[in-house]
Amino acid sequence: DRRIRNILNEQVERYGVKYHRLRHRNAGNRLIVEVHLLFCDNLTIAEAHEIASRIENCLQIQLPQPTEVITHLEPEETHDLVHEKVFGRGE
């Protein structure tokens, strides 16, 4: 957990994004990492996707075992508003 968080903290600082809802688990000989990345509303989906892909790749390279990284891209500024609208609650 500490190693994953250290890598994520370094990467989100590098790219000016935030993260939350980090989960990880072992699946046989590989690690599965899931994380929500929060991006500024003014980024295009293409820009956010590229940053997310770079963060995913960094985790896969720096972790010692084969790793699958699943990212969920979210808008930072309107995150709670969207969840309230869709789910009836903020998260």
N, C-alpha and C positions, 0 to 999 in steps of 0.2 A: 504494500500500500504506500509506504513512504517513498519508494523509488518511483512509482507511477506518479504520485503527487509532485515530487520534485521535478520530474520531466515536464509534466503538465504546467506547473507554475512557471517554469523557465519559458516554455513555448507560448503560453498566453500572454506573458509579459512582452515577449518578442513581437508578437503580432497584434497586441492591443485588444485582446478579447478576454472574455471571462468564461468560467466553466462552473457547472454544478451537477448534481446527481451522478456522481462517479460510482460505478459498480464494476467489480471484476471478479472473476472466478476461474478456477482451473477446469479444463475439459480434457481429460486424458493428459497428453504430453504438451498441450498448448494452453495459453492464457487468453481469455476473452475479456476485453475491456470495453465498457460502455460509458459514454460521457456526453452530456449536453454542453454544447458550445454556444455562447451568447455573443452575437455580433451587433455592431451598430446598425441601426435601421437603414442608413444611407448606403451600405455596401450592396452590391449586386449579388444575386445568388451565385453567379460565377466566381466572384471574388471570395465570397464566404466559403464556397466549395473548395477553391484552391488552398485557402488557409487551412481548412479542416483536413484536407488530404496531406498537407505538409506536416501537420501535427500527428496524424495517424502514422505516417511514415516514420517520423522521429521516434514515436513509441515503439514501433516494430523493430527499428534498428537498434535502439538502446536497451531494450529488455532482453534478457539472456535466453528466453525460450521462444518458440514460435508463438506469435501473438496475432490475434484478430482484433481489430479496433473498430467499434461501431460508434459513430458520432451522430448526434441529433442536433441540427442547426436551428437556432432560435434567435429572434430579434431581442436585443437587450432592452430597448426603450419601451416596447409594446408587449413584452413577454406576459406580464400579469394581466393586461387587458385582454389579450387573445385567450388566455386560459380561462378568464372569467366569462368571456363570451361563449366559448366552446363547452367548457366543463362546469360553469357556474361557480368557479373558485379560482383564485390566484395560486400560483405555485412558485 
